[in-house]
Amino acid sequence: MGTCPIAGRATASHQGEPPLPDARYNAKSVNQQPRNRGFTVIELLTVVAIFAVLTGILFPAFARARETARRASCASNLHQLHQGFLLYAQDYDDRWPAIWTGEWNARAGKQLNWAAAILPMVGNRRVYKCPSDLLDDVYCSYNANLWLHNRADAAIRCPSDCVVLMDGYTGEGPEYDGDEEWLNSPTDPTKFAVFGLNADYTIWNVVSRATRADKGLPRHHGGNNLVFADGHVRWSGRLKRWGEPGAVQALEGAIPFSREIYQTGGAWQNR
């Protein structure tokens, strides 16, 4: 009988207090607490693989975008050079300048070749270099249609089909050596190459001058830029590189030599 009050007091002392947590529940809660851990090898490899895929997709896209911008800048150069030809013709009885006289020396008494002749009208030597042309052994990135040599403007039958300039490379000939300082000095009374512009920058009929791969040709997405006598600039379309099977046929198909270069017959030659 004497134990009942003790039990009653114990019961009364816990009134209003929360029940004691179950021991098993408490242990489980401790085990479920978050733990700090690093990445697993599989997770790291997955991230690396994703980056590799994105790099493979994005980098070529960035490169194409940069080349598209350079192609647009090249087209602007060609447009400005064409304006130089027109201004020259206005000053010289509607005749085009000499395209190539065979002489690089401006002190030899011959006409200046086209790039040097229109320099006063163009005013900026940077316009002569395509931004995609990384070569430093020539000072002009464009070759001119030799058929236009001192041609009367009225003799151009179809200006929209007559190429004036196109991306190209003529090679290091004996006519000009850009490493010789005395060839580039305007004050030299005997030899001056007009900073390398009074040299042989002509198309001729040579496929390699338009598609030589070791000289970075074709320059723009597998093709070249061209400016025509009426002033419009267009991309040639994809060309094959010189030495590849079908390179001559591809160039003839994109830029028919007899119609768009000399306009007097003939064809591109595999050289």
Contacts in CASP RR format, 6 or more apart in sequence:
PFRMAT RR
TARGET T0000
AUTHOR 0000-0000-0000
METHOD contacts of the structure
MODEL  1
MGTCPIAGRATASHQGEPPLPDARYNAKSVNQQPRNRGFTVIELLTVVAI
FAVLTGILFPAFARARETARRASCASNLHQLHQGFLLYAQDYDDRWPAIW
TGEWNARAGKQLNWAAAILPMVGNRRVYKCPSDLLDDVYCSYNANLWLHN
RADAAIRCPSDCVVLMDGYTGEGPEYDGDEEWLNSPTDPTKFAVFGLNAD
YTIWNVVSRATRADKGLPRHHGGNNLVFADGHVRWSGRLKRWGEPGAVQA
LEGAIPFSREIYQTGGAWQNR
39 47 0 8 1.000
64 221 0 8 1.000
67 132 0 8 1.000
67 220 0 8 1.000
67 221 0 8 1.000
68 221 0 8 1.000
70 130 0 8 1.000
70 131 0 8 1.000
70 132 0 8 1.000
70 220 0 8 1.000
71 132 0 8 1.000
71 219 0 8 1.000
71 220 0 8 1.000
71 221 0 8 1.000
71 225 0 8 1.000
71 235 0 8 1.000
73 130 0 8 1.000
73 131 0 8 1.000
74 130 0 8 1.000
74 131 0 8 1.000
74 132 0 8 1.000
74 141 0 8 1.000
74 167 0 8 1.000
74 219 0 8 1.000
74 220 0 8 1.000
74 225 0 8 1.000
75 225 0 8 1.000
75 227 0 8 1.000
75 233 0 8 1.000
77 127 0 8 1.000
77 128 0 8 1.000
77 129 0 8 1.000
77 130 0 8 1.000
77 141 0 8 1.000
77 142 0 8 1.000
78 142 0 8 1.000
78 165 0 8 1.000
78 225 0 8 1.000
78 226 0 8 1.000
78 227 0 8 1.000
78 233 0 8 1.000
79 227 0 8 1.000
79 231 0 8 1.000
79 233 0 8 1.000
80 122 0 8 1.000
80 124 0 8 1.000
80 127 0 8 1.000
81 118 0 8 1.000
81 122 0 8 1.000
81 127 0 8 1.000
81 128 0 8 1.000
81 142 0 8 1.000
81 165 0 8 1.000
81 227 0 8 1.000
82 164 0 8 1.000
82 165 0 8 1.000
82 227 0 8 1.000
82 231 0 8 1.000
82 233 0 8 1.000
83 121 0 8 1.000
83 122 0 8 1.000
84 118 0 8 1.000
84 121 0 8 1.000
84 122 0 8 1.000
85 96 0 8 1.000
85 97 0 8 1.000
85 114 0 8 1.000
85 118 0 8 1.000
85 164 0 8 1.000
87 118 0 8 1.000
87 121 0 8 1.000
88 96 0 8 1.000
88 97 0 8 1.000
88 117 0 8 1.000
88 118 0 8 1.000
88 121 0 8 1.000
89 95 0 8 1.000
89 96 0 8 1.000
89 153 0 8 1.000
94 152 0 8 1.000
94 153 0 8 1.000
94 154 0 8 1.000
95 150 0 8 1.000
95 151 0 8 1.000
95 152 0 8 1.000
95 153 0 8 1.000
96 114 0 8 1.000
96 148 0 8 1.000
96 149 0 8 1.000
96 150 0 8 1.000
96 151 0 8 1.000
96 152 0 8 1.000
96 153 0 8 1.000
97 111 0 8 1.000
97 112 0 8 1.000
97 113 0 8 1.000
97 114 0 8 1.000
97 117 0 8 1.000
97 118 0 8 1.000
97 150 0 8 1.000
98 110 0 8 1.000
98 111 0 8 1.000
98 112 0 8 1.000
98 113 0 8 1.000
98 114 0 8 1.000
98 117 0 8 1.000
98 149 0 8 1.000
98 150 0 8 1.000
99 113 0 8 1.000
99 114 0 8 1.000
99 144 0 8 1.000
99 145 0 8 1.000
99 146 0 8 1.000
99 148 0 8 1.000
99 149 0 8 1.000
99 202 0 8 1.000
100 113 0 8 1.000
100 114 0 8 1.000
100 144 0 8 1.000
100 146 0 8 1.000
100 149 0 8 1.000
100 200 0 8 1.000
100 201 0 8 1.000
100 202 0 8 1.000
101 110 0 8 1.000
101 111 0 8 1.000
101 113 0 8 1.000
102 110 0 8 1.000
102 113 0 8 1.000
102 175 0 8 1.000
102 200 0 8 1.000
103 110 0 8 1.000
103 113 0 8 1.000
103 175 0 8 1.000
104 113 0 8 1.000
104 175 0 8 1.000
104 176 0 8 1.000
104 183 0 8 1.000
104 193 0 8 1.000
104 196 0 8 1.000
104 198 0 8 1.000
104 199 0 8 1.000
104 200 0 8 1.000
105 191 0 8 1.000
105 192 0 8 1.000
105 193 0 8 1.000
105 198 0 8 1.000
106 112 0 8 1.000
106 116 0 8 1.000
106 192 0 8 1.000
106 193 0 8 1.000
106 194 0 8 1.000
106 198 0 8 1.000
107 188 0 8 1.000
107 189 0 8 1.000
107 190 0 8 1.000
107 191 0 8 1.000
107 192 0 8 1.000
111 117 0 8 1.000
111 150 0 8 1.000
112 194 0 8 1.000
112 198 0 8 1.000
113 197 0 8 1.000
113 198 0 8 1.000
113 199 0 8 1.000
113 200 0 8 1.000
113 201 0 8 1.000
114 144 0 8 1.000
114 201 0 8 1.000
115 128 0 8 1.000
115 139 0 8 1.000
115 140 0 8 1.000
115 144 0 8 1.000
115 194 0 8 1.000
115 197 0 8 1.000
115 198 0 8 1.000
115 199 0 8 1.000
115 201 0 8 1.000
116 194 0 8 1.000
116 196 0 8 1.000
116 197 0 8 1.000
116 198 0 8 1.000
119 125 0 8 1.000
119 194 0 8 1.000
119 197 0 8 1.000
122 128 0 8 1.000
125 139 0 8 1.000
125 195 0 8 1.000
125 197 0 8 1.000
128 139 0 8 1.000
128 140 0 8 1.000
128 141 0 8 1.000
128 142 0 8 1.000
128 197 0 8 1.000
129 139 0 8 1.000
129 140 0 8 1.000
129 141 0 8 1.000
130 141 0 8 1.000
130 142 0 8 1.000
130 167 0 8 1.000
130 219 0 8 1.000
130 225 0 8 1.000
132 216 0 8 1.000
132 219 0 8 1.000
132 220 0 8 1.000
133 141 0 8 1.000
133 167 0 8 1.000
133 216 0 8 1.000
133 219 0 8 1.000
134 216 0 8 1.000
135 169 0 8 1.000
135 215 0 8 1.000
135 216 0 8 1.000
137 171 0 8 1.000
137 172 0 8 1.000
137 178 0 8 1.000
138 169 0 8 1.000
138 170 0 8 1.000
138 171 0 8 1.000
138 172 0 8 1.000
138 196 0 8 1.000
138 199 0 8 1.000
138 201 0 8 1.000
139 178 0 8 1.000
139 195 0 8 1.000
139 196 0 8 1.000
139 197 0 8 1.000
139 199 0 8 1.000
140 196 0 8 1.000
140 197 0 8 1.000
140 199 0 8 1.000
140 201 0 8 1.000
141 167 0 8 1.000
141 168 0 8 1.000
141 169 0 8 1.000
141 219 0 8 1.000
142 165 0 8 1.000
142 166 0 8 1.000
142 167 0 8 1.000
142 168 0 8 1.000
142 201 0 8 1.000
143 165 0 8 1.000
143 166 0 8 1.000
143 167 0 8 1.000
143 168 0 8 1.000
143 169 0 8 1.000
143 170 0 8 1.000
143 201 0 8 1.000
143 202 0 8 1.000
143 203 0 8 1.000
143 209 0 8 1.000
143 210 0 8 1.000
144 164 0 8 1.000
144 165 0 8 1.000
144 201 0 8 1.000
144 202 0 8 1.000
144 203 0 8 1.000
145 162 0 8 1.000
145 163 0 8 1.000
145 164 0 8 1.000
145 165 0 8 1.000
145 202 0 8 1.000
145 203 0 8 1.000
145 261 0 8 1.000
145 262 0 8 1.000
146 202 0 8 1.000
146 203 0 8 1.000
146 204 0 8 1.000
146 262 0 8 1.000
147 162 0 8 1.000
147 261 0 8 1.000
147 262 0 8 1.000
147 263 0 8 1.000
147 264 0 8 1.000
148 156 0 8 1.000
148 162 0 8 1.000
148 164 0 8 1.000
148 229 0 8 1.000
156 162 0 8 1.000
156 229 0 8 1.000
156 263 0 8 1.000
157 263 0 8 1.000
158 263 0 8 1.000
159 228 0 8 1.000
159 229 0 8 1.000
159 230 0 8 1.000
159 231 0 8 1.000
160 228 0 8 1.000
160 229 0 8 1.000
160 230 0 8 1.000
160 232 0 8 1.000
161 228 0 8 1.000
161 259 0 8 1.000
161 260 0 8 1.000
161 263 0 8 1.000
162 228 0 8 1.000
162 229 0 8 1.000
162 260 0 8 1.000
162 263 0 8 1.000
163 203 0 8 1.000
163 226 0 8 1.000
163 227 0 8 1.000
163 228 0 8 1.000
163 229 0 8 1.000
163 255 0 8 1.000
163 260 0 8 1.000
163 261 0 8 1.000
164 227 0 8 1.000
164 228 0 8 1.000
164 229 0 8 1.000
164 231 0 8 1.000
165 226 0 8 1.000
165 227 0 8 1.000
166 203 0 8 1.000
166 210 0 8 1.000
166 224 0 8 1.000
166 225 0 8 1.000
166 226 0 8 1.000
166 227 0 8 1.000
166 236 0 8 1.000
166 255 0 8 1.000
167 210 0 8 1.000
167 217 0 8 1.000
167 218 0 8 1.000
167 219 0 8 1.000
167 220 0 8 1.000
167 223 0 8 1.000
167 224 0 8 1.000
167 225 0 8 1.000
167 226 0 8 1.000
168 203 0 8 1.000
168 209 0 8 1.000
168 210 0 8 1.000
168 215 0 8 1.000
168 217 0 8 1.000
168 219 0 8 1.000
168 224 0 8 1.000
169 209 0 8 1.000
169 212 0 8 1.000
169 215 0 8 1.000
169 216 0 8 1.000
169 217 0 8 1.000
170 199 0 8 1.000
170 200 0 8 1.000
170 201 0 8 1.000
170 202 0 8 1.000
170 209 0 8 1.000
171 215 0 8 1.000
173 200 0 8 1.000
175 199 0 8 1.000
175 200 0 8 1.000
176 183 0 8 1.000
176 193 0 8 1.000
176 196 0 8 1.000
176 198 0 8 1.000
176 199 0 8 1.000
176 200 0 8 1.000
177 183 0 8 1.000
178 184 0 8 1.000
178 193 0 8 1.000
178 196 0 8 1.000
182 188 0 8 1.000
182 191 0 8 1.000
183 191 0 8 1.000
183 192 0 8 1.000
183 193 0 8 1.000
183 196 0 8 1.000
184 192 0 8 1.000
184 193 0 8 1.000
184 195 0 8 1.000
184 196 0 8 1.000
185 192 0 8 1.000
186 192 0 8 1.000
192 198 0 8 1.000
193 199 0 8 1.000
202 209 0 8 1.000
203 209 0 8 1.000
203 210 0 8 1.000
203 261 0 8 1.000
205 257 0 8 1.000
205 261 0 8 1.000
205 262 0 8 1.000
205 266 0 8 1.000
205 267 0 8 1.000
205 268 0 8 1.000
205 269 0 8 1.000
206 268 0 8 1.000
206 269 0 8 1.000
206 271 0 8 1.000
207 242 0 8 1.000
207 247 0 8 1.000
207 248 0 8 1.000
207 251 0 8 1.000
207 268 0 8 1.000
207 269 0 8 1.000
207 270 0 8 1.000
207 271 0 8 1.000
208 242 0 8 1.000
208 271 0 8 1.000
210 217 0 8 1.000
210 218 0 8 1.000
210 224 0 8 1.000
210 239 0 8 1.000
210 242 0 8 1.000
210 251 0 8 1.000
210 255 0 8 1.000
211 217 0 8 1.000
211 218 0 8 1.000
211 239 0 8 1.000
211 240 0 8 1.000
211 241 0 8 1.000
211 242 0 8 1.000
211 247 0 8 1.000
211 251 0 8 1.000
212 241 0 8 1.000
212 242 0 8 1.000
213 241 0 8 1.000
213 242 0 8 1.000
217 224 0 8 1.000
217 241 0 8 1.000
217 242 0 8 1.000
218 224 0 8 1.000
218 236 0 8 1.000
218 238 0 8 1.000
218 239 0 8 1.000
218 241 0 8 1.000
219 225 0 8 1.000
220 235 0 8 1.000
221 235 0 8 1.000
221 238 0 8 1.000
222 237 0 8 1.000
222 238 0 8 1.000
222 239 0 8 1.000
223 235 0 8 1.000
223 236 0 8 1.000
223 237 0 8 1.000
223 238 0 8 1.000
223 239 0 8 1.000
224 235 0 8 1.000
224 236 0 8 1.000
224 239 0 8 1.000
225 233 0 8 1.000
225 234 0 8 1.000
225 235 0 8 1.000
225 236 0 8 1.000
226 233 0 8 1.000
226 234 0 8 1.000
226 235 0 8 1.000
226 236 0 8 1.000
226 255 0 8 1.000
227 233 0 8 1.000
228 234 0 8 1.000
228 260 0 8 1.000
236 254 0 8 1.000
236 255 0 8 1.000
237 254 0 8 1.000
238 250 0 8 1.000
238 254 0 8 1.000
239 247 0 8 1.000
239 250 0 8 1.000
239 251 0 8 1.000
239 254 0 8 1.000
240 246 0 8 1.000
240 247 0 8 1.000
240 250 0 8 1.000
240 251 0 8 1.000
241 247 0 8 1.000
242 270 0 8 1.000
243 270 0 8 1.000
247 270 0 8 1.000
248 268 0 8 1.000
248 269 0 8 1.000
248 270 0 8 1.000
251 268 0 8 1.000
252 267 0 8 1.000
252 268 0 8 1.000
255 261 0 8 1.000
257 265 0 8 1.000
257 266 0 8 1.000
257 267 0 8 1.000
257 268 0 8 1.000
258 264 0 8 1.000
258 265 0 8 1.000
258 266 0 8 1.000
258 267 0 8 1.000
END
